[in-house]
Amino acid sequence: MAVPKRRTSKRKKRARNTHKKAAPIALQKCPRCQAMKRPHRVCDECGYYAGKQRVAAKEA
């Protein structure tokens, strides 16, 4: 079984792990009400998705 010859330093370990981060949350404008929403989801403000009303709109 392979065993590391030397201890991995903090700098080396952190440099290797810099790519292991969460991607930023993608947001886009709703084409109907211009509110920011996540792609491929019903808009929270107007309740529309793909040009059709899917859920009741939020009360103001």
C-alpha positions as CSV (number, residue, x, y, z in Angstrom):
1,M,0.0,0.0,0.0
2,A,1.3,3.5,-0.9
3,V,2.3,5.7,2.0
4,P,3.4,9.4,1.5
5,K,7.1,9.9,2.1
6,R,6.7,13.4,3.4
7,R,3.9,15.3,5.1
8,T,1.9,17.6,2.7
9,S,2.5,21.2,3.8
10,K,-0.4,23.6,4.4
11,R,0.6,25.7,1.4
12,K,0.7,22.7,-1.0
13,K,-2.6,21.4,0.4
14,R,-4.4,24.7,0.1
15,A,-3.0,25.3,-3.4
16,R,-4.4,21.9,-4.5
17,N,-7.8,22.7,-2.9
18,T,-8.3,26.1,-4.5
19,H,-10.4,24.6,-7.3
20,K,-12.8,22.9,-4.8
21,K,-15.2,25.8,-4.4
22,A,-18.9,26.2,-4.9
23,A,-19.9,27.9,-8.2
24,P,-21.7,31.2,-7.8
25,I,-25.5,31.0,-8.0
26,A,-26.7,31.8,-11.5
27,L,-29.4,34.5,-11.7
28,Q,-31.2,35.9,-14.7
29,K,-34.0,38.4,-15.3
30,C,-37.6,37.1,-15.6
31,P,-38.7,38.0,-19.2
32,R,-42.2,39.0,-17.8
33,C,-41.5,41.0,-14.7
34,Q,-37.8,41.6,-14.8
35,A,-37.2,40.2,-11.3
36,M,-34.0,38.2,-10.7
37,K,-34.7,34.5,-10.6
38,R,-32.7,31.2,-11.0
39,P,-32.8,29.7,-14.5
40,H,-35.4,26.9,-15.2
41,R,-37.5,27.8,-12.2
42,V,-40.9,29.5,-11.7
43,C,-40.5,33.2,-11.0
44,D,-41.2,33.9,-7.3
45,E,-42.7,37.4,-8.1
46,C,-45.1,36.7,-11.0
47,G,-45.5,32.9,-10.9
48,Y,-44.8,32.4,-14.6
49,Y,-42.5,29.9,-16.3
50,A,-42.1,29.3,-20.0
51,G,-44.8,31.9,-20.8
52,K,-47.5,30.3,-18.7
53,Q,-48.7,31.0,-15.2
54,R,-47.7,28.0,-13.0
55,V,-48.4,29.2,-9.5
56,A,-50.3,32.1,-7.9
57,A,-48.3,35.3,-7.7
58,K,-47.0,36.7,-4.4
59,E,-49.2,39.3,-2.7
60,A,-47.5,42.6,-2.3
